[in-house]
């Protein structure tokens, strides 16, 4: 499913006591002949940031840039430039700090638009809504250039990504379905699922856990078993693997 590009570049300890990489290590994923897909873990929470591009047109997107250091931000820019890519969009699967922190820096670097689901749009600009204040920071970013809805189709050169609205971890949580693969943000992980205790996980009067479970059951589990799952944290997996072994799906 994937190979490691290069070797480990070492690590350091952040002020929060979490082990951090001095330079991100990029992983390449095999998702078909038409696509280039690379990922790396960034930020204190080791959130997965992905670069997806069409190999014919070299048009690309960055998904969930939760970068909080200059080294990480520059590593994303350098990786895109090294592959000759024109990054046209920055996509956020939801509006929590570890998935959005690098939006403004990369928007300026690439001249790209930022897109997020319409129900999480306000989280970009409000540290209460995006929960950053809960973690002792005040993250305020520029508004999105585009607000997405369920069923929207985004073109990445010859590749199409379809928006699947999957609330429960965040009201505007979304997955991005490509040909044979799906970016699941913090909805579904290898062997686990997203937390449901943060503010605005689902609509008022609903149980976020029930909403998240329905999102996974109705939107993700019907996908073919060999669909590659590219989560917001941790290793890649497949829909079939999670059906068989994920204890939260039983």
N, C-alpha and C positions, 0 to 999 in steps of 0.2 A: 504493500500500500504506500509506503514512503521510504525515502532514504535520507540520511543525514548529509547535508552539504557542508563539507569542510570539517574542521575539528573544533573541539571546545576551545573557547578563547579565555577561559578562566572565569572567576566569579569574585564578588566582593560582598561584604555585609552592609546592608543599608541601615539607616538610623532606626528603622523599625525592627531590626533584628532578623530580617528575612534575607535569605541568600539570594543575591542578584547577579546577573551576568554583566560583565563589563561591556561586552559586545554581544548582541543577540546571535544565536546559532540558528540558521535557517534550515528548515526541513522541506524537501520537495515531495509533493504528492502526485501520484499517477492517477489522473482523472480523465484520461483520454488524450488522443493525439492533437486535438485542437486547442488544448488549454495548457497554460503554465500556471501552476499553483504552488505557492510557498507560504510557510507559516513560521512564526517564532513567538516565544512567550515574552511579554513586556510588562513593566510596572510591578509594584509591590505584590500584587495578587497573581502574578504570572498568567495574565490573560493572553489568550491566543490572538495574535494579529496576523491576518492573511493578506497576501497579494495574489490576485487572480487576474490573468490576462489572456487574451486571444493571441495565439501564436501567429496567425496570418496577418492580423492588423496591428498587433502590439499595443492595442488599447487595453487599459486595465483599470482595476479598482483596488482600493485598500479597505479591508473590512476590520472594524473594531481596533483602531489605533489607541490603545490605552497607555500610551507612552508618557513617562513622567521625567525623563532625563534627556539631555541633549544627545548623549551617545545613542540612545534608542531611536530618537527621532531621526538622526542623521543616518543610522543604519537602514531605516526603512527607505529613506530617499536614495541612499547609495545603491540599495538592492534593486530598486526600480530602474535607476539610471544604468546600472551595470547590465541589465537585461534589455536596455533600449526601449523601455515602456513609456507610453503616454498615459499617466494616471488621470482619469477623467472624473472619478467619483470617490468619495469616502463614504462608506456605508456603516451605520451603527445598528447592530442587531437589537440594541435597547439603550436606554439612557443612563446607565450607571457609570461612575467615574472610571473604573478600570477598563471600560470599552470606548470611552469618548475623549479622554484627557488630551490626546494629541490632535484632535480635529483641526483646531485653528492653525497650528504650525504647519500641518501637512496641506491644508487648504491653500495657504500662502505659497508653500514650496512648489506645489504642482499646478496651481491655478484651477483646482478641482472644486466641484460642488459637493456639499455635505447633504446626505439624505438619511432620514430616520422615519420610523412609523409615526403617523400623525398623532397617536395617543401619547407618544413620548417626546414630542417636539419641545414642550416647555421645559423638560428636564435639562436640556442643554444650557439654559440660561439661569436656572434656579438651583442653588445649592441645597435647599430643603427638598425640593422635588427629586433631584438626582441622588439624594442621600449622602452627598459628600460631607455635609455638616455632621452627620452621625459619626464620621470617621476622622473628625478634627480638621477638615480642610474646607475651603470655600471655592468650589469650582464653578466658575461662570464662563461660559463659552458663547460664541456668536450663534445666532439662530440658524436653523437649517435652511439650505437653499431649496430643498424639496421635501415635502411630507408625503410619505408613502401610505398606500392602502392595501388591504388584502387583495391578492390577485394581480397587482401591478407587475408588469414585466420589464425588467431592466436589461438593456443590451450592453454586453461587454464584447465589442467586436461581433464575432459570429456566435458568441455564447449568450444564452438567455438565462436570466435569474428571475424566478417567480417568487413574489412575496407571499409568505404564509404567516398570517397573524397568529401568534401563539402566546397569549397572555398567561399569567400565573406567577412568573418570576418578576415581570414588569408588565404594567397594563399595555404598553406598546411594544412588548417583546415580539420579535418576528424571526422567522427562519427564512433562509434564501435557498431555494431549490434550483439546482442546475442539472445538467444531463448526467445522471448517475451519482450525484453527490448533493449534500445539503449542509449548509452552515447553520448550526442550531443555537448559536449564542449560549445563553445560560438556561435554555429550556431542557436540553438533554445532553448528558455526558456519558462517557464510557463507565458503566456500572453505577451511575447515579443520575440525579436530576437537579434542577435549580432550586435554590432556597425560595421560600414563599413568605418570609417574615419581614421583608422590607416594605416601607410605605408604598402605596400605589402599585401593588402587585396585580390587583384586579379591580373590577368595578366595586364601588361601595355596596355593601349588602350581600356580596358573594364570598365564598370561602376560597382564598387563593390556591390552596392545595387542590381542591376539586377542579378549579379552573385550569391549573397546570396539568393535572392528570388528563383532563378532557382534551387539552391542546395536543398532548403527546399521542393519546389514543386516536384522536380523530384526524390529525394532520400529518403525523410522522409515521406511526406504525403501519398505515396502509401502503407506504412506499415499498418498492421491491426490497427483498432481504439483502441484496448485494449493494444497496445504496450506501455510499461512503458518508459517514457522519463526521463532520468537522466541527467540534464543539468549541465553546468559548474558553474552556480550561481543560487541560489534560490531553491524553492521546486521542487520535482518531479511532473510530470504530465503525461498525456497520449496523444497519437496522436489524438485520437478522441476529447479529451477536447480542444486541440489547434485548430483543424479544426473548432470547434463550436464557440470558444470564443476569440481566439487570434486576436486582431484587425489588426495586421500586415499581416495576411494571407488572408485578404478579398480583 
